[in-house]
């Protein structure tokens, strides 16, 4: 019974999880603006426009190359929507 209750509350908390990445001792999280990202992470190494099927730009991906991995921050309307990390 305890396991079922634990799983129930774990599933309830899943939507509350946000993308987060630490640059040094400062964090970038989903919902931050582009200005805060620039302040915390600095100028990106690469900026890629995000386009829909018709070719219209709807956002940007900011890539940071950090010691053998790439941190990508997806901005839509100037707001962080997703953060990914790839090696």
N, C-alpha and C positions, 0 to 999 in steps of 0.2 A: 504494500500500500504506500509506503514511504517513497519507493522508487517511482510509482505512478504520479504522486504529488510533485516530486522533484522534476520529473519530465514535463509535467503540465506547466509549472512555473518557468522552466527553462525555455519552453516554446513561447510563452508569453513575452519573455524578455528579448527574444531574437530580433523583432523589428526595431528595438531600441538601439541595437548595435549600429555604430556609425563607422565609416571609413576614417581612419586616423593614421597619421604618420609623424614620427618625431624627427625633426631636423635639429640635431644637437639636443638642447634641453627645452626646445619649443615645439609645439604641436600645430599641425594643420589638420582640420577636421571637416567633414561634410558640412556645408552651410556657411563656411568662411568665404569672404569675398576675395577677389583677385588681389586687392591691395594688401590684405593680410598675408596671403601666400607669398607675395613678392617680398614683404617685410621679413617673414620668417625664413623662407627658403632661398631668397635671392632670385636673380634673373635665371629663367630656365635655359637649359642648354639647347633646347629645340622646342618650337611651337608648331603644332600641326592643326590646321583648320578641320573641324568636324563637319562633314557634309551629308545631307540627306540624299535620297535616290535621285532627286532632280538637280542636285549639285548646289543647292542653297546652303550657305554656311549657317549652322545653328549653335556652334560653340567652338571651343579650343581644347587641345590636349597639350599640357605643358610637361615636357620630359626633363628629368634631372638624372644625370649619369653619376652614380655614387658608388665608387669602389666595386666595380664588377656587376652592379645591378642597375636597373632603370626604374625610377619611380615616376609614374605617370599620374598627373592630376587632371581630371576632366572638369572643365568649367563650362557651364551653360548659363547664359545671361549674366556672366561675371561672378557666378556662385559655384563653389566646389560641389560637384554631384557625386564623384567617385574618385577613389585613389587606388591605384594598383601598383604592384611591385613585381618585377620580372628579373630573373638572373640570366 
